[in-house]
Amino acid sequence: MDSKIISGELKRCSTWQFALWISAAGAVLLWGVYAMLLCWFKGLNQTNMNDSYGFALWIWADLAIIALGGGAFFTGFLRYIIGKDELKNIVNYAVIIGFICYSSALIILGIDVGQPIRGWFIFWHANVHSMLTEVAFCLTCYLFVLIIEYIPIILENRRIDNIPFFHNLGHNMHSIMAVFAATGVFLSFFHQGSLGGVSGVLFGRPFAYREGVLIWPWTFFLFTWSAAACGPCFTILITKITEKITGKRLVKDNVIELLAKISGWMIGTYIIAKIIDTVYWIKVTLPATGFGLMDFYSNNPFYGIWILVLEIVICGILPALILISEKGRKNRYGLIIAAILAVLGVCINRWVLVLQVMAAPVLTFETWQMYFPSWQEIATTILPLAYGIIIISFSYRYLPVFPQEKELNPWTINGGK
């Protein structure tokens, strides 16, 4: 296959192949943008949200994307604060994935608000008693942190780096990156936690309500914990997908295995805490509100008790055991399965704390409220996927994202075949 040298000496696919790939992703992106414009110009009547579902598919996608983007702050924390030097070979990609996730989250919120031109109201007329105000502040600030962390990667482009000013700027920014990593950890702790806190303080919705420490329900801490645990699995999964598509090894096994091992222990401890929280909720919190466990797990196909088993056992305990085990994480298929399950698990957790909370009846005359999103909601939820593919494609093609790529693929250098 004809190739073209794009980033340093490394070869990339031909221009027409790249253009075809971007065009396919761009078509999906335009579909999402069309749906987004319909929502902005015609209003939220383009959705299937109603009095029962003020929070719906968009909010679930927002929470899930933010959780998966947790790989950025946790990998940065491990690399720059804890000093896991091996992770320097994947931290660039973690930053790019985090940037995509957080910018996508703000795009989704801009659609959900309905009038994004008034988004500045959140900052100028802040409701200091609202957890969502704190979430808005921290999300926005952390996105700026990710942009700052992304800039040095852009400045390492071969042509940009040849300009002395940009070369020195990139070098100096790299030298203070630990400051931004620490700032990102601080901001992420609070906005991840506050997103969980929003569910935990809903005392009128016993399915979500949790006790806790002072004003912080247990979900505050569980959301942060799960994002730090499962976010790195998403980074690993996207890295493996990129390797499959490009046909190259991009990161050495020891780097992936280190991140997988840490993620495995984080998932394991999170699941223990989640089980304790669930048991306490069943035995203490629910009886105090006059409900039992099966009041929230109906016989309908969407919210049976299977969803609890799926979240905790299959997508929690199982990936933790695989990743903690040296044999499990060294096995290529075991690693991928564990990463997929962990990602699915955190998405299910966000799903039930957004959708199942709304679906479950809380009054004696109510029934289960079912909901299916409109095509406009689906299109705008898929929009970040196409957007992410485009950002990753351009970053991989034009930027030195993976420091080990040359070493692992010598046949791509200096005209090799």
C-alpha positions in Angstrom: 0.0 0.0 0.0 1.4 3.4 -0.9 2.1 5.5 2.1 3.2 9.0 2.9 5.6 10.3 5.5 3.6 12.6 7.7 5.0 12.7 11.3 8.8 12.7 11.3 10.0 9.5 9.6 6.9 7.5 10.4 4.6 6.5 7.5 0.9 7.1 7.4 -1.8 5.9 5.0 -2.2 7.7 1.7 -4.1 11.0 1.4 -7.1 9.5 -0.4 -7.5 6.7 2.2 -7.3 9.3 5.0 -9.8 11.5 3.2 -12.2 8.6 2.7 -12.0 7.7 6.4 -12.6 11.3 7.5 -15.5 11.6 5.1 -17.3 8.6 6.6 -16.9 10.0 10.1 -17.8 13.5 8.8 -21.1 12.2 7.4 -22.1 10.9 10.8 -21.0 14.1 12.4 -23.1 16.2 10.0 -26.1 14.0 10.8 -25.6 14.8 14.5 -25.1 18.5 13.8 -28.4 18.5 11.8 -30.2 17.0 14.7 -28.5 19.4 17.1 -29.7 22.4 15.0 -33.2 21.0 15.0 -33.1 20.9 18.8 -31.8 24.5 19.0 -34.1 26.1 16.4 -37.3 24.1 17.1 -36.8 23.4 20.8 -36.7 20.4 23.0 -40.0 19.1 21.5 -37.7 17.3 19.1 -37.0 14.9 22.0 -39.1 12.3 23.8 -38.4 13.8 27.2 -41.5 14.5 29.3 -42.6 15.3 32.8 -41.2 11.9 34.0 -37.9 12.3 32.1 -36.5 15.7 32.5 -33.1 14.0 32.5 -32.8 11.4 29.8 -30.4 10.0 27.2 -28.3 13.1 27.0 -27.6 13.3 30.7 -26.7 9.6 30.7 -24.3 10.1 27.8 -22.8 13.1 29.5 -22.2 11.3 32.8 -20.8 8.2 31.0 -18.5 10.3 28.8 -17.2 12.2 31.8 -16.5 8.9 33.6 -14.7 7.4 30.7 -12.6 10.6 30.3 -11.4 9.9 33.9 -8.5 8.1 32.3 -6.9 11.5 31.5 -6.8 12.8 35.1 -5.9 9.5 36.7 -3.2 8.6 34.2 -1.8 12.1 34.6 -1.9 11.7 38.3 0.0 8.4 38.1 2.6 9.8 35.7 3.3 13.2 37.1 2.4 13.0 40.8 3.0 9.3 41.7 6.0 9.1 39.3 5.0 6.0 37.2 7.5 7.0 34.4 6.4 4.1 32.1 3.1 5.9 31.6 4.8 8.7 29.7 4.3 6.5 26.7 0.5 6.6 26.9 -0.2 9.8 28.8 -0.4 11.8 25.5 -3.1 9.6 24.2 -4.9 9.7 27.6 -4.9 13.5 27.4 -6.3 13.5 23.8 -9.1 11.0 24.8 -9.9 13.1 27.9 -10.1 16.2 25.8 -12.5 14.5 23.4 -14.6 13.2 26.3 -14.9 16.5 28.2 -15.4 18.7 25.1 -18.1 16.2 24.0 -19.7 16.5 27.4 -20.0 20.3 27.1 -21.4 19.9 23.6 -24.1 17.6 24.9 -24.9 20.0 27.7 -25.1 22.8 25.2 -27.8 20.8 23.3 -29.6 19.8 26.5 -29.8 23.4 27.8 -31.6 24.3 24.6 -30.3 27.9 24.5 -26.5 27.6 24.7 -26.0 31.3 24.0 -27.2 31.7 27.6 -24.7 29.2 29.0 -22.8 32.1 30.6 -25.7 32.5 33.0 -24.3 29.5 34.9 -21.1 31.6 35.8 -22.5 35.1 36.1 -25.7 34.2 38.0 -24.3 31.1 39.8 -26.6 29.3 42.2 -24.0 28.6 45.0 -26.3 26.1 46.6 -26.4 23.8 43.6 -24.0 20.9 43.0 -24.5 21.4 39.3 -23.0 24.9 39.5 -19.9 23.4 41.0 -20.0 20.7 38.2 -20.2 23.4 35.5 -17.3 25.4 37.0 -15.0 22.3 37.4 -15.9 20.8 34.0 -15.1 24.1 32.2 -11.9 24.6 34.1 -10.7 21.1 33.6 -11.4 21.3 29.9 -9.1 24.3 29.8 -6.5 22.2 31.7 -6.8 19.5 29.0 -6.4 22.1 26.3 -3.2 23.3 28.0 -2.0 19.7 28.2 -2.9 19.1 24.5 -1.0 22.2 23.3 2.5 20.8 23.9 1.5 17.7 21.9 0.4 19.9 19.0 3.7 21.9 19.2 5.6 18.7 18.7 4.4 18.5 15.1 7.5 18.2 13.0 6.9 21.5 11.1 5.7 23.5 14.1 8.6 22.2 16.2 11.1 23.6 13.6 10.0 27.2 14.6 12.3 28.1 17.6 9.5 30.0 19.5 7.1 27.1 19.4 9.9 24.6 20.2 10.9 26.5 23.3 7.2 27.0 24.3 6.5 23.3 24.1 9.6 22.4 26.0 8.7 24.9 28.8 5.1 23.7 29.0 6.3 20.1 29.3 8.5 21.1 32.3 5.5 22.4 34.3 3.0 19.8 33.3 2.9 18.3 36.8 1.2 21.5 38.0 -1.6 21.0 35.5 -1.9 17.3 36.2 -2.4 18.1 39.9 -4.9 20.8 39.1 -6.8 18.3 36.9 -6.9 15.8 39.7 -8.3 18.4 42.1 -11.0 19.6 39.6 -11.9 16.1 38.6 -12.4 14.9 42.1 -15.0 17.5 42.8 -16.9 17.5 39.5 -17.0 13.6 39.3 -18.1 13.5 42.9 -20.7 16.2 42.6 -22.3 14.4 39.6 -22.8 11.4 41.9 -23.9 13.7 44.7 -26.8 15.0 42.5 -28.3 11.5 42.4 -27.5 10.7 46.1 -29.3 13.7 47.5 -32.6 12.9 45.7 -34.5 11.9 48.9 -37.7 12.0 46.9 -36.3 9.2 44.7 -35.4 6.4 47.1 -33.7 4.4 44.3 -30.9 7.0 44.1 -31.0 8.4 47.6 -27.9 7.5 49.8 -26.7 8.5 53.2 -23.2 9.6 53.6 -20.8 12.0 55.4 -22.2 15.4 56.3 -23.6 16.8 53.1 -21.8 14.2 50.8 -23.8 11.1 50.0 -21.8 7.8 49.3 -22.5 8.3 45.6 -20.2 11.4 45.7 -17.2 9.2 46.4 -18.3 6.2 44.3 -18.6 8.3 41.2 -15.0 9.6 41.6 -13.7 6.2 42.4 -15.4 4.5 39.5 -14.1 7.1 37.0 -10.5 6.7 38.2 -11.0 2.9 38.1 -12.7 2.5 34.7 -11.3 5.5 32.8 -7.9 3.9 32.3 -9.7 0.8 30.8 -11.3 3.1 28.2 -7.8 4.5 27.4 -6.5 0.9 27.0 -9.5 -0.1 24.9 -9.1 2.9 22.5 -5.4 2.3 22.2 -6.0 -1.4 21.2 -8.6 -0.3 18.7 -6.2 2.2 17.2 -3.5 -0.5 17.0 -5.9 -2.8 15.2 -7.0 -0.1 12.7 -3.5 1.1 12.0 -1.9 -2.4 11.9 0.9 -1.2 14.2 2.0 -1.7 17.8 1.9 1.7 19.4 2.6 1.1 23.1 4.7 -1.6 24.7 3.0 -4.4 26.7 4.6 -3.4 30.0 3.0 0.0 29.8 -0.5 -1.4 29.1 0.0 -4.1 31.8 1.0 -1.5 34.4 -2.1 0.6 33.7 -4.3 -2.5 33.6 -2.9 -3.7 36.9 -3.6 -0.4 38.7 -7.0 -0.2 37.1 -7.8 -3.7 38.2 -7.0 -3.0 41.8 -9.0 0.3 41.6 -12.0 -1.6 40.1 -11.7 -4.3 42.8 -11.7 -1.8 45.7 -14.5 0.2 44.1 -16.7 -2.9 43.7 -16.1 -3.8 47.3 -17.2 -0.3 48.3 -20.2 -0.5 45.8 -21.3 -3.8 47.3 -21.1 -2.4 50.8 -23.1 0.7 49.7 -25.7 -1.5 48.0 -26.2 -3.8 51.0 -26.5 -0.8 53.3 -29.0 0.7 51.0 -31.1 -2.5 50.9 -30.9 -3.2 54.6 -31.1 0.3 56.1 -31.9 3.1 53.7 -34.8 1.5 51.8 -36.7 0.2 54.8 -36.6 3.7 56.3 -38.3 5.1 53.2 -41.0 2.3 53.2 -39.7 0.5 50.1 -38.1 -2.9 49.5 -35.5 -3.9 46.9 -37.9 -5.5 44.4 -40.0 -2.3 44.3 -37.2 -1.0 42.1 -36.6 -4.1 39.9 -39.7 -4.9 37.9 -40.3 -7.8 35.6 -40.1 -5.6 32.5 -37.1 -6.4 30.3 -35.4 -3.1 31.0 -35.1 -2.9 34.7 -35.0 -6.5 36.1 -32.7 -7.6 38.9 -30.4 -8.7 36.1 -29.2 -5.2 35.6 -27.8 -5.1 39.2 -26.1 -8.4 38.7 -24.7 -7.3 35.4 -23.3 -4.1 36.9 -21.7 -5.5 40.0 -20.8 -9.1 39.1 -20.2 -9.4 35.4 -19.0 -5.8 34.8 -17.3 -5.3 38.1 -16.0 -8.3 39.9 -15.1 -10.2 36.7 -12.9 -7.5 35.1 -11.3 -6.8 38.4 -10.2 -10.4 38.8 -8.9 -10.6 35.2 -6.8 -7.4 35.5 -5.5 -8.1 39.0 -4.3 -11.5 37.8 -0.9 -11.3 36.0 -2.0 -14.2 33.7 -5.3 -12.5 32.9 -3.9 -9.1 32.0 -1.1 -10.6 30.0 -3.6 -12.5 27.9 -4.5 -10.4 24.9 -8.2 -11.5 24.8 -8.5 -11.4 28.6 -7.3 -7.8 28.7 -9.7 -6.7 25.9 -12.7 -8.5 27.5 -11.9 -7.0 30.9 -11.5 -3.5 29.5 -14.8 -3.8 27.6 -16.6 -5.1 30.7 -15.2 -2.3 32.9 -16.3 0.4 30.4 -19.7 -1.2 30.1 -20.0 -1.4 33.9 -19.4 2.3 34.5 -21.9 3.1 31.7 -24.5 0.9 33.3 -23.9 2.6 36.6 -24.6 6.0 35.1 -27.6 4.6 33.2 -29.4 3.3 36.2 -28.7 6.5 38.2 -30.2 8.6 35.4 -32.9 6.5 33.7 -33.9 3.9 36.3 -34.3 6.7 38.9 -36.9 8.3 36.7 -38.6 5.1 35.6 -39.3 3.6 39.1 -42.6 4.6 40.7 -42.4 6.4 44.0 -46.2 6.9 44.7 -48.8 4.2 45.1 -50.8 5.3 42.1 -47.8 5.5 39.7 -46.6 2.8 37.3 -43.2 2.2 35.7 -42.5 5.0 33.2 -40.8 3.7 30.0 -38.9 5.9 27.7 -37.3 5.6 24.3 -35.2 8.5 22.8 -36.1 10.2 19.6 -33.8 9.9 16.6 -32.7 13.5 17.3 -31.5 12.4 20.7 -29.8 9.3 19.3 -28.1 11.3 16.5 -26.7 14.0 18.9 -25.5 11.3 21.3 -23.6 9.6 18.5 -22.2 12.9 17.3 -19.3 12.9 19.9 -18.3 9.4 18.6 -17.7 10.8 15.1 -16.1 14.0 16.5 -13.8 11.8 18.6 -12.8 9.7 15.6 -11.9 12.8 13.6 -9.8 14.3 16.5 -8.0 11.1 17.1 -7.3 10.6 13.3 -5.8 14.0 12.8 -3.8 13.7 16.0 -2.4 10.3 15.1 -1.6 11.4 11.5 0.1 14.7 12.3 1.4 14.5 15.8 3.9 12.2 17.6 1.3 10.8 20.0 3.1 7.5 20.7 6.7 7.9 21.7 7.4 4.1 21.3 5.9 3.9 17.8 9.2 4.1 15.9 10.9 1.5 18.2 8.0 -0.9 17.8 7.6 -0.5 14.1 11.0 -0.1 12.5 9.7 -1.3 9.2 7.8 2.0 8.8 10.9 4.1 9.0 13.2 5.4 6.2 11.2 3.8 3.4 10.9 0.4 4.9 8.1 -1.8 3.7 
